[in-house]
Structures are given as C-alpha cells and as structure tokens.
Amino acid sequence: MPRPRLLLVPEFTELSWTPIRSQLDEWADIAFFDPPGVGEEPQRDLSAGFVSRELKGQIVERGLQELDRRGWTRFFVVADGWAIHEAVRIAGARRDAVAGLVLGHARLSHRRQGDRAPINGEVWAGLTQLLKQDHEEFLRHAIVQATRGGVEEELAAEMVARFPQEWIEAGWETLTREEEFEAELRELELPLLLAKHEGCLMSTAEGYEEAAAAFPDARTITTSTACASDPAFAAAAREFCEQAVAVEGA
C-alpha cells in the first residue's frame, strides 16, 4: 500500500505541527510551509494593509505551490482551527486530487457572535487585547495555555522568533476574522475526519457539534489537548488516511 501524502496547512506557522510531526512521518509523506513573511518565507510587503487584504489568499497560493513543487497528484489536506478555511480553499482548487480532509477544532465558521457561535468571543477579545499590549507575552504564554500544554514554552519561544513584529497584530486579526465556509466544504463532497479539542478555551463544543451534525458520515475523534499537538489526533489521521488509501487501491 502506498504511503499517504499529507499537506499540513498552517494556522500561524508550520511549527504548530512539531509535537506530532515525527508521529506523522512514521506512516506518511508530509508537506508543510509557513505563511508569507513568516520564518524563511519571502519577505513580501508586510504592512498592515497588505496583511489584512492579501494574507489568507497568499496562504492558499503557497499551499498550491507546495503541491505543484512536489508533483503530488493524490493527497490529503490536514488543518487545525483557524486554518480550516484555507484548507477548504486549497482542496477546492485541487478537488480531483484530494483523497480527504482531516480537520482539527472542526467547525463550519469562525463566527464569534450569536447563538451557538463556534468561537468564544470573550476569549478571542481577551487574547486580542493581550496581543496589542505585549505580543511576546501573548505568543509565549497564551499559546501554551490555549493548547492546554500541547505547545510547550520552548516551542512557543521558537514561534516568537518566526513572526516579524509588524506582521503580528494585523496577521492575528486577519487569520482569525469571522468567516463562513460550510457551503464550500459541502461542495467538496470529500471524506472527512473531524476532531474536537475537549475543553478548548477558544473553540466551543457547540461549534463542533454543528459540524458533526452537518456531516454525519464523517469520522470523529476527541482530543485532550490542541489537535495539532495531540498524539490521538495523529493516530486517528493515520487510521482515516490509510483506510481511504486501501479502499482506493482495492
């Protein structure tokens, strides 16, 4: 059976996948990348105006470039939380090549207002205020707390070093802006693995329940820490992907 191929779409940096990357490497070929201007990615115009207008589209473009560079014609798209919409857009652009989607902190939108909102608006507002006051404190400590220890302080410090200061505030508000993507996800008609982070401070249980109800045929998994750092998420992804590959090869 051929090894599955996984495109890991970043929320803010590919470093968020570090805790489970070696576990994924055991059974899959993985591709990952940073958003524009982060880490070693080309330093484009990083003004607040550029980031707010172009960043999300540039992430999609960068993911497609990575797929083209590797020449992959069959693969899975894997994303967590804030990266879900970009993952859906990448899958939509390569619909016939995608074998399935693996989505952590699964939800159908980034809405933080109204009944059963998938995002806890108070937590988002608190983190946004902390970011404006002290971005290093936000990156070093808020991430550790929000992931319930899934990202340790040492890794959070590595993340700090990757973000240009002029990118951070505009980047956060752009990548976490309210968006709806249920219709785009439905149009794909692809196999899904939906993961819930139990006790997550940012993603609500109601948001996950809405996603699971919308796609009753999807595989599901619950993790105790942030999905991108939880071994249970990696194990569920392996079972999901290898089963899909086996079915296609039968």
Wavefront OBJ file of the C-alpha trace (Angstrom):
o trace
v 0.000 0.000 0.000
v 1.471 3.414 -0.931
v 2.240 5.885 1.850
v -0.414 8.576 2.199
v 0.659 12.139 1.405
v -0.379 14.942 3.739
v -0.380 18.689 3.131
v -0.290 20.364 6.561
v -1.865 23.811 6.342
v -0.559 26.240 8.998
v -2.691 28.311 11.340
v 0.105 30.819 12.001
v 3.285 28.763 11.451
v 4.166 25.226 10.494
v 5.832 24.902 13.910
v 2.422 24.215 15.432
v 2.655 20.705 13.935
v 6.016 19.997 15.619
v 4.662 17.915 18.548
v 3.178 15.257 16.234
v 5.315 15.654 13.120
v 7.556 12.681 13.877
v 4.466 10.552 14.508
v 3.058 11.540 11.113
v 6.440 10.895 9.477
v 6.246 7.255 10.507
v 3.491 6.461 8.020
v 3.042 9.405 5.638
v 4.929 11.773 3.371
v 4.236 15.244 4.743
v 4.500 18.714 3.249
v 4.336 21.891 5.304
v 5.024 25.593 4.897
v 4.794 28.944 6.668
v 2.547 31.852 5.710
v 4.190 34.622 3.661
v 6.640 36.692 5.667
v 6.917 34.114 8.469
v 10.165 32.234 9.119
v 12.121 31.756 5.901
v 9.203 32.566 3.616
v 9.845 35.538 1.290
v 9.504 38.898 2.985
v 6.734 40.444 0.953
v 5.034 43.725 1.803
v 4.255 43.214 5.485
v 2.326 46.408 6.054
v -0.940 46.072 7.938
v -2.825 46.871 4.747
v -1.158 44.069 2.791
v -1.669 41.542 5.564
v -5.338 42.370 6.023
v -6.044 42.253 2.270
v -3.826 39.505 0.926
v -2.584 37.131 3.619
v -5.256 34.427 3.523
v -5.180 34.236 -0.261
v -1.387 34.071 -0.194
v -1.523 31.097 2.189
v -3.775 29.255 -0.257
v -1.452 30.145 -3.124
v 1.593 28.975 -1.160
v -0.065 25.642 -0.388
v -0.842 25.086 -4.059
v 2.738 25.959 -4.963
v 3.990 23.356 -2.484
v 1.781 20.702 -4.067
v 2.986 21.630 -7.553
v 6.630 21.635 -6.430
v 6.268 18.100 -5.125
v 4.215 16.915 -8.089
v 1.591 15.316 -5.885
v -1.462 14.051 -7.746
v -3.163 12.377 -4.760
v -3.042 13.638 -1.178
v -4.922 14.568 1.992
v -5.298 18.098 3.321
v -4.819 18.475 7.080
v -5.651 21.635 9.030
v -6.381 22.776 12.544
v -8.688 25.535 13.746
v -8.071 28.858 12.075
v -6.529 27.145 9.014
v -9.690 25.247 8.094
v -10.971 27.754 5.539
v -7.615 27.902 3.752
v -7.552 24.093 3.692
v -11.030 24.009 2.170
v -9.977 26.522 -0.484
v -6.848 24.514 -1.329
v -8.935 21.346 -1.604
v -11.415 23.158 -3.821
v -8.628 24.213 -6.174
v -7.373 20.590 -6.431
v -10.673 18.789 -5.924
v -9.911 15.747 -8.105
v -6.551 15.174 -6.395
v -7.750 15.297 -2.781
v -8.454 11.977 -1.064
v -9.927 13.543 2.090
v -9.708 16.281 4.700
v -8.562 15.994 8.313
v -9.806 18.955 10.366
v -8.868 19.722 13.966
v -11.038 22.011 16.101
v -13.659 21.237 13.465
v -16.254 23.914 12.790
v -18.222 25.434 9.933
v -17.269 29.063 10.504
v -15.124 31.386 12.601
v -18.226 33.187 13.862
v -17.898 34.527 17.396
v -21.250 36.289 17.717
v -24.753 34.925 18.171
v -26.296 31.687 19.357
v -24.016 28.616 19.450
v -21.074 30.516 17.984
v -18.125 28.226 17.170
v -15.655 30.740 18.647
v -15.723 32.047 22.218
v -15.898 35.776 21.588
v -14.792 36.752 25.097
v -11.669 34.597 24.919
v -10.856 35.965 21.456
v -11.264 39.556 22.675
v -9.072 38.903 25.702
v -6.287 37.388 23.627
v -6.517 40.205 21.098
v -6.122 42.768 23.883
v -3.134 40.894 25.303
v -1.564 40.786 21.851
v -1.872 44.555 21.490
v -0.262 45.092 24.894
v 2.590 42.581 24.690
v 2.924 40.307 21.672
v 5.770 38.254 23.156
v 3.723 37.525 26.283
v 0.866 36.514 24.006
v 2.974 34.194 21.896
v 4.938 32.656 24.754
v 2.218 32.102 27.315
v -1.235 32.454 25.777
v -0.463 29.739 23.229
v 0.711 27.379 25.987
v -2.474 27.974 27.971
v -4.836 27.830 24.994
v -3.424 24.469 23.878
v -3.587 23.113 27.449
v 0.098 22.321 27.350
v 0.122 20.873 23.852
v 2.626 23.568 22.897
v 5.366 23.983 25.485
v 7.071 27.284 26.299
v 10.240 26.360 24.388
v 8.273 25.771 21.191
v 6.238 28.931 21.778
v 9.527 30.845 22.007
v 10.564 29.427 18.631
v 7.285 30.712 17.226
v 8.026 34.190 18.592
v 11.267 34.279 16.627
v 9.457 33.500 13.356
v 6.987 36.383 13.358
v 8.018 39.846 12.146
v 6.699 42.338 14.704
v 4.972 44.408 12.015
v 3.061 41.267 10.922
v 1.737 40.113 14.248
v -1.289 42.235 15.134
v -2.643 42.528 11.589
v -1.876 38.854 10.987
v -3.788 37.706 14.054
v -6.873 39.778 13.275
v -6.818 38.668 9.620
v -6.324 34.947 10.239
v -8.983 34.878 12.964
v -11.583 37.069 11.273
v -15.170 35.874 11.130
v -15.831 33.733 8.040
v -18.387 31.164 6.924
v -17.213 28.137 4.929
v -19.885 25.452 5.364
v -21.113 25.789 1.776
v -17.592 25.442 0.358
v -16.948 22.364 2.499
v -20.209 20.743 1.408
v -19.419 21.338 -2.260
v -16.239 19.285 -1.957
v -18.118 16.075 -1.076
v -14.934 14.531 0.308
v -14.288 12.039 3.130
v -13.822 13.895 6.414
v -12.185 13.320 9.773
v -13.486 15.882 12.284
v -11.655 16.381 15.576
v -12.835 18.061 18.767
v -10.474 19.503 21.380
v -12.278 18.760 24.631
v -12.223 21.765 26.946
v -10.755 24.153 24.386
v -10.843 27.762 25.556
v -11.380 29.221 22.066
v -13.399 26.658 20.090
v -16.809 25.873 21.526
v -18.421 22.468 21.887
v -21.465 23.845 20.051
v -19.352 24.678 17.001
v -18.008 21.128 16.823
v -21.449 19.618 17.361
v -22.813 21.702 14.490
v -20.048 20.434 12.183
v -20.534 16.801 13.203
v -24.289 17.079 12.667
v -23.795 18.651 9.234
v -21.575 15.741 8.130
v -22.975 12.621 9.823
v -20.834 10.295 7.695
v -17.592 11.909 8.850
v -15.161 10.085 11.130
v -14.756 11.803 14.510
v -12.156 11.974 17.281
v -11.901 13.860 20.586
v -8.529 15.022 21.906
v -7.458 16.244 25.343
v -5.004 18.867 24.044
v -4.873 21.034 20.921
v -5.389 18.779 17.917
v -2.172 19.695 16.083
v -0.167 18.637 19.122
v -2.136 15.603 20.298
v -0.919 12.039 19.549
v -4.538 10.852 19.439
v -5.188 13.211 16.528
v -2.172 11.824 14.664
v -3.306 8.248 15.324
v -6.830 8.978 14.104
v -5.432 10.666 10.994
v -3.365 7.567 10.280
v -6.356 5.231 10.541
v -8.500 7.538 8.410
v -5.920 8.068 5.671
v -4.660 4.501 5.438
v -8.205 3.182 5.244
v -9.006 5.642 2.441
v -5.863 4.636 0.533
v -6.699 0.947 0.968
v -10.243 1.467 -0.333
v -8.966 3.361 -3.374
v -6.427 0.627 -4.097
v -8.903 -2.226 -3.745
l 1 2 3 4 5 6 7 8 9 10 11 12 13 14 15 16 17 18 19 20 21 22 23 24 25 26 27 28 29 30 31 32 33 34 35 36 37 38 39 40 41 42 43 44 45 46 47 48 49 50 51 52 53 54 55 56 57 58 59 60 61 62 63 64 65 66 67 68 69 70 71 72 73 74 75 76 77 78 79 80 81 82 83 84 85 86 87 88 89 90 91 92 93 94 95 96 97 98 99 100 101 102 103 104 105 106 107 108 109 110 111 112 113 114 115 116 117 118 119 120 121 122 123 124 125 126 127 128 129 130 131 132 133 134 135 136 137 138 139 140 141 142 143 144 145 146 147 148 149 150 151 152 153 154 155 156 157 158 159 160 161 162 163 164 165 166 167 168 169 170 171 172 173 174 175 176 177 178 179 180 181 182 183 184 185 186 187 188 189 190 191 192 193 194 195 196 197 198 199 200 201 202 203 204 205 206 207 208 209 210 211 212 213 214 215 216 217 218 219 220 221 222 223 224 225 226 227 228 229 230 231 232 233 234 235 236 237 238 239 240 241 242 243 244 245 246 247 248 249 250
